[in-house]
Amino acid sequence: MNLLVMVVQLMRFYELLIVVYVLMSWLRPSSGLILDIYRTLGTIVEPWLGLFRRIMPRTGMIDFSPLVAIIVLQVIEQVIARLLYR
């Protein structure tokens, strides 16, 4: 049961990484440590976000894939929580 709790906590942390990555993308870091952090976050979250970018239609300048990706993670968390408390 502890494994399921740890998985849910990791998913919540991953959601936080997505939010930080999106916020940093608005700032467009150009060099230094901030750019390194941004690239590292991109390496971590882009595979998941890319799944939704391929599925979702373009909506102009607004990218809704992070929002959908977080919602899907939360649905998965709910399923895991229900399995946990059976």
N, C-alpha and C positions, 0 to 999 in steps of 0.2 A: 504494500500500500504506500510506503514511503517513496517508491519509485514513481508512482503516478503523481504524487504531490510535487516531486522534483521536476517532472516533465511539465506540469502546469506552470511552475515558477519560471522555468526556462522559456516557456512560450510567452509569458508576460514580459520577461526581460527582452525577448526578441521584438515584441511589440514596441517597447521603449526604444530599442535601437532603430526601428523603422521611423518612429516619430523624430528622433534626433537627426537621422539621415535626411528626412524631408525638410526639416527646419534649416539644416546646414545647406541644403541645395538652394534655398532661397537666398542665402548670403553669398554663395559662390566664392568659396575660399580660393585664393590665387597662389599662395605659397606657404611654406613653413609647416609647422606642426599641425595646424588646423587642416591644411590640405591633406596631410598624411592620415589624419583621423577620418576625414571625409572619404578618402579612397578606401581605407580599411573597412569602414562601415558599408561602403558600396559593395565591396567584395563579399561581405557577410549577407546583406539584405537583397541585393539585386537578383540572385537566383530565384528567390521567392516572389519578388515584385515582377520579375520578367514573365512568370507564368500568367499573371493577370494582365500585363500589358499586351501579351499576344492574344488574349481572349477578348478584351474590352475594345470597343471602337474608340477612335480618336475623338476627343471633345474639345478641340482647339488647343488653347494654351494650358488648360487645367488637366492634370493627370490624377484621375480618381483611383488608380491602381493601388496606391498605398492604403487608402481608406478601405477598399474591398479586401485587400490582403489582411488587414487588421481585423475586419469583421469575420472573415473566414477563420482566422486564428482563434478568435473568441468563441465561435461556434464549436470548433474542435475542443477548446478548453471546457465548454459546457458539457460536451459528450463525455469527456474524460472525467469531469466532476461527477456526472451521474453514475458512471461506472465505479467511481471511487466510493460513493455513498450508497451503494446497493446493499 
